[in-house]
Amino acid sequence: MARNLLSRQKTIIDKFINDNTHSKDSFYRINSVFTEGRHGLDADDLPIEIWEKIEAINDTEILYQEVNRYMDDKCSDIVHS
């Protein structure tokens, strides 16, 4: 299934994920590479200001699901790379 997020939206999400990801070494110390010991990040973790930026670029009926799926894929790549 194609992701309908625009590259500007993905850039914002990617920055959020990068800002909330630690080095792989932290996985062995705290069992997570994400902030606060999370095992992944999703749309609910986005601050309202970031969500509003994403929404302002291109709001769709399924924006939440698209963002969630994109973030899940990115986090999975981080964990399994």
Phi, psi and omega in degrees: 000134181287143175272127184266013177284144176277159182300326178295323177292316180298322179299317179296315180295316180301318179297317178299314180297314180299320180292339183246024179237134177264177177292160178301332179301328182293336179301320182286335180272317185240010177064024178199148174259358182255157181302152178059025176070016180292155177262359177180169177239147177220183185302329180292341179277346181289132174297153183303325181296319179290317178301318181295325176295315180297316181295321182293331180290313181196095180273127178231169179299326185248027182303315181303313181295321179296316179295314180301314181295317179298315180295321178298316178297315181296316180294322177297318177300319180295312183293322187261011179264000000 
